[in-house]
């Protein structure tokens, strides 16, 4: 049995094949118009044997960001048709007097109120009438709708009317997303956004999975969610909104595995690809999960790995703005046409800047399997150099510094702005370009140790192999915490456990291999936001400690309010993978020295091939370590050594 991990990015699609203890990798240019096309090409040699495919996809993300979703209608309780357009009072830019709210997912003309009402207690005040069903059906037919999102007031307490309307519309052939199925918790606006977004993505994801499924020759596939867990295609086609941060999750999972093997508890991950850079934090060995995120200024209230994304990848385009200043990103050259050095454009990108400085050399790019054109990089960067009155190399170095500054802001957002000191973390760079800026970033943030993993160029695809099946459940309670209410909390958890076991059984997982993880959202009465803690015997004490650490004060137990109950059903999809250590290849070429523009001058760097490095080897710095799909630049004030698992550990000499 072959286990295959695939991460579809904006520029490249990464493959990791695990068979008989050995790992094989592949990187192919993405085909954004049809991502399944590249996947079919990569899978072609394996279609004659059984395999399991674990897949991270950007299809939902791209459809949302590019607004290429299905024509969707929004049904709400009468009087709340404007919910998506009113939103919250939060301003995108607080001091901008002309700030514009982001456009709604659904235009007001496609929002309709329905005569029904359920109270906050769950009591039905006004039933749905047969005439209301017919009126909704006639309206949908006239508006040529593909998909429908339904949110009725207080359906998290009593979903009766949403179930009735959803069943009726599904019988008529519409794709329907009902809020009690996607997010059965209070906060109408956030629930509406997730529900309608899910509805708008339903046809997009369904078409993609059907196209991909035809290429699998009957083999099993799982898709990774934003929370780092796997779901079956059948579940994803019902809840595609859970894949909005699908791809970046894999790298964080792989990083946690390596951190555990090296007994590193605090880690910052740096995934710099072709289009963007994703950063995240692993604290005390645990991946940071958030119950809400924001995309294009819209609240996405779903469990997600806490990932900060910035438009600063290898393909980010450099330009000179109207004031004559050099800017980088967030626009990207992507896979097509790509950076100037690819030979299909004259767009000056971060990759071209590294080519001009000499950190990327043609003979090493993608293991020498992809031809690049340094002269085109020089011409593209040269145009910017003339515009700002600098020489070619200094302009390229400036582009790299600006890109690193953009990433630094994202790193500070997940550490300093959340009360964490980056000096007490290690940094793990991966992706095609993460290793090229890691020393520069570690110096700016005071980070003492860098761990550059083996297979860093396909690291997110590798992480798919270590992910578990994960299905999330949630219930809103909004109860003050008292000992009298504890039996009710436990009763709700028992009902959630029953639902979770039914899903696990349906998906074919054995009870003895699965586990149920319970947590609660708690706040002090009068607060607007809550904290999530594991539901254990001392969960209140854990909440007080976390609140004290974040906000510098704590109140008493009787001031606590239980908002939501959460349960995750987790089960391993495949047995634990233990890859064999890669045997260093006997590359006849010894390390060679090439000049690299660094600190304002050309400096001789030692170039190593990572596949030829042996465990325990100490590297001469400054150096560039090239692998088939990535490069690692080690500056002259750093030392580097290969550990027993062929990761490259880097530290600054000043810290020993």
BELNORNOR-V216291 format. One line per field, one symbol per residue. phi: phi as a letter, one per 40 degrees, with the letter a starting at -180 (. if undefined). A space follows every 50 residues. Layout:
BEGIN
phi = ???
END
This chain:
BEGIN
phi = .cbbbbbcbcbbbbbbbbafgbbbbabbdcbdcadccccdcccdcbccac abbbbbbbccdcccccfbbccbbbbbcdhbccdcccgbcdbcbdbccbcb cccccbcdcbbbcbcaabcccgcccbcccdcccccccccccccfccabbb bbdfcccacdcccccccccccchccbbbccccacbcgccccccccccccc cdccccccccccccccfgccbbbccccgbcbcdcccccbcccbcbcdccc ccccccccdccbfbcbabcbbbbcbabbbabbbfgbccbbcaabbfgbcb cacaccbbbbcbbcccccabcccgccbbgccbcgcbcgddccgbabccbc dccccccgcbbdcbcfggcbcbbdcccccccccccccbgbcccccccccc cccccccdccccccbdcbgbcccbbcbbcagcbdccbccccccccgccbb bcccgccbcccccdcbcbcabcbabcbfbccbccccdccccccccccccc cccccccgccccccabbbabcbacdgccbbbbbccbcbcccccdcccccc bgaabcdcccbccbbbabcbaccbcdcbcccccdccccccdbbbcbcafg acbcbcbbcccccbdgccbcbcabbbbdbabbbbcccbbaacccbgcbcb acccbg
END
